[in-house]
Amino acid sequence: MARRLMFQGTGSDVGKSLLVAGLARAFTKRGLRVAPFKPQNMSNNAAVTADGGEIGRAQALQARAAGLAPTVHMNPILLKPQSEIGAQVVVQGKVLDAVKAREYQALKPKLMPAVLESFAILSKSADLVLVEGAGSASEVNLRQGDIANMGFARAADCPVALIGDIDRGGVIAQIAGTKLALDEADAAMVKGFIVNKFRGDASLFAEGLTAIERLSGWPALGLVPFFREAARLPAEDSVVLERGQTTVGGRIKIVVPILPHIANFDDLDPLAQEPEVTLAMIRPGAPIPADADLVILPGSKATLADLAALVEAGWDIDIKAHVRRGGRVLGLCGGYQMLGRAIADPEGIEGPAEARPGLGLLDVETTLTGDKTLVHVAGRSALTGAPFSGYEMHVGRTDGPDRARPALVYADGRTEGATSPTGLVAGAYVHGLFAHDEQRRDWLERLGGAGSELRYEATIERVLDDLALHLERHLDLDRLLSLAQ
């Protein structure tokens, strides 16, 4: 059985995913066989696995850091929010059901066997399993039947390192308060704490670390400075969208409306790193700028609900005016469905059975169905021949006359997507288009750019290496390994 060490947090977005990715790369460089594991994740940013399922995007990045192909066992329970109170439940890569939050609390204990089975499968082929918790370790109101934090740690006899985020303030209370909230048996699983995202002179926080040790009874395992290059890695948590984003770059302005159930928004990450691009993520209440070169409608976990939100925000009017001015629009997955004449959900896949008119910018119609497509794809642009690779992750079939002008051609000759007669509006089900350097360069040249010099995938590898070195400097990796049972 592999050694195991779990990283839980005092809250969401404290850096758990990033630390696990960096440690996975660091321990892999030491010659260990490392596997990432997250018992339960909640995210609409997902990745298609080699075994034909889906897991959280963060676990796919952690697998990459460890030099592994992602598998469904790295994230056996994935919750994909579809409303304010409900989510789709994915178990070992496959959709089980859609449930409301209270129903899920009753379902959780029944999912622990699948969680432990996946953990055992990973452990058989690894020297070290790095486990990531979810949300806060001190959610005692959800402790009964827990499979994400202390419930898993106790069931798998997995020691815990607790992460606090000093950047948001109050880290002493974060960690000491966690100790206060936990019962004695859960608190005993914690072997130490890490203070993450520190800025400034570390010597000024020496007394802070001592105070946390005194108040919690847990030893300090390290003070990790803020890692600025983390912004170049794919983000999973939608918390990053809540901060509002306009990445100021060059003269090419790409605008993305943020819809309530936005999914796979890491499609946009490569564009944010382009020096020629100003990427504006806008929220309801703000109009789509008249000087936009390209409007991207991203993926959605609840396409009909997001289409209604788009219309309520008045963005349908803005987008149609943008096209009349000669501006371009690209729809990805759910965004592609919204561009058509209509979307129907006769089986109630995403919510109540209903149908809505789309934006009518593409002459296609979509019917949502129960079967989910999860597949890696590659091919070329139907317009320019620029190569791409990516993945499909969707429910629904889209057909109509504009499919005769496809956006993409797959390697096996099949066509995908649709383009308007003017060529200004296009859509496809493929995620990950802009991560491919040649495909992204092709799009920027169409928008009047000089051509991208960014090597996106190489940048991800460099940042993972830099992150591993960063953690080597500020954490005692030998001590962490000694804590792993």
Summary of the structure (lengths in Angstrom):
residues: 485
radius of gyration: 22.8
end to end distance: 9.5
largest distance: 69.6
contacts: 1744
relative contact order: 0.12
helix: 37%
strand: 30%
